[in-house]
Amino acid sequence: MPQFRREWRASLLLGGVSFAAPFLVTMAFAYWALDWSSDAAQIAGIALSTTSLAVVYAVLVETGLNQTLIGKRIMSATFVTDFGTAAARSILFIKPNFWIVVFAAVSAVLKLRTAAAFALVLRPLRQLRDRARDQAPSLPASSYSCG
């Protein structure tokens, strides 16, 4: 958690730019240069601004960068980019109505209940883990030597 507190600005900036730049450039090009409709240009912008989380993760793990600071920044920026894609689709194409409010309310309740259920399950598991650590036999320092 301390690393997140130090690094959130860099992740938000990198993710925001990696979403906004391709989105705006593609949308502008499709609208003015290709003479597409506004909706078509927006869809093109969203389509070309998204980042494949699975591909980024696979590359970071394969190269070992997932253990480095830059790899962690890239991964968190990818989450920000994906969130930007989902938010853009929602803002640009959802027509607000009563069912959106119902959906948001039900989603919030389910999220809170899920978080509470995880907390109830994780607390005893953490206690078991801590007890196991406390009861684990420790080896004397001399047993680590080779000769």
N, C-alpha and C positions, 0 to 999 in steps of 0.2 A: 504493500500500500504506500509506503514512503516514496518509492520510485514513481508511482502514478502521480503523486502530488507534485513531484519535481518536473515531470515530463508532460503533463497534460496540455500545456500551451503548444509545445512543439508538435504533438500529435494532432491537435485540432487545426493548427495552421497548415501542416503538411496535408492532412486529409481534406480540409476545406479547399485548398488550392487545387489538389488533385481531382476534386469533383468539379469545382466551379470553372476552371479554365477550359477543360474539354467541353463541358456543357455549354458554356456561353459561345465559344468559338464555333462549335459544330452547329448550334442553333442559328447563329448569325449567318454562317455560310449557307446552310440549307435554306434559310428564309430569303436572303438577299441574292446570293449567287445562283442558287438552283431554282428560285422562285417557288418554293414549297409553301404550303399553307402554314399558318402559325402553329396549329396542333401537330402537324407532321414534323415541323422543324423542332418543336419541343421534344417529341418522341425520339427523334434522331439524337438530340443533345443528351437526353437521359441514357439512351442506349450506348453511346460512345463514352460516357463519363463514368460508367460503373467499373468496378474493379473485382476481379474474381478472387474472392477470399481463399478458396481452395487452392488455386494456383499459387498465390502469394505464399500461403502457408507451406505448401509442398516445396517450393523453391528455397524458402528460408530454412526449413528443416534439412533439406538435402545439402545445402551449402554450410550449414552450421551457424548461420547468421541469427537464428532464432534465440541464441544464447547471448548475443551482443546487444549493446544499447541501440545501435542503429537498426538492427533487426526487430527489436521490440517496438521501436518508434514506427517502423514501416508497417508492422502488423496492426498496431493501434490506429494508424492513419488509414489503413484499409477498412477498418470498422467504421471510421468517420465517413469515408467515401461511400460505403454501402448505406449508411444511415442517410446521407445526403440524397442518394438515389431514391430510396424509399420515401423520404420526405417530399422530394420534388414530384414524384408520381402522385402522391396523395394531394399535395397542394394544387397541382395543375389540373388533375383530372377527376377528382372526386367532387360530386355535386352534393353539398351539404344538405342534409335532411334530418328528420327525426331519428332514423335508424342509425345514423352515425353517432348520435349522442348515446343511444342505447348500447351500441357496440363499444364505445369508449368506456361507459360505466361498467359494463359486464367485464371487459378486459381488465380494468383497474381492480375490480373485486377479485377476479381470478388470480391476478398477479400477486395481490396481497395475501391471498389464501395459500398460494404456492410458496411464497417466501416464508410464511409462518410454518407451513408443513416442513419445509427444508430445515428451518431452525429447530423444530422439534426433533427431527431425525438426526441432525448433525450434532446437537449437544451431547446426547449419550454416546455417539461414536467418538467424539473428541475426548470425552471422559475415559472411555475404554482405552483409547490410544495413549493418553497420559498415564493411566494406571499401568499399562504394559511397559511403558518407558521406565517408570519408577521401579518396577519389579524386575526388569531385565538385569541379569547378572553382568557385572563389569569384569573385564579381564585385567589382570595386573599388567603394568607397563612392560615388564620383562618378557612377557609372552609374545610381544610384537617383534622382538629382535630375531635375527636370522642365525645367530650362532651362540 
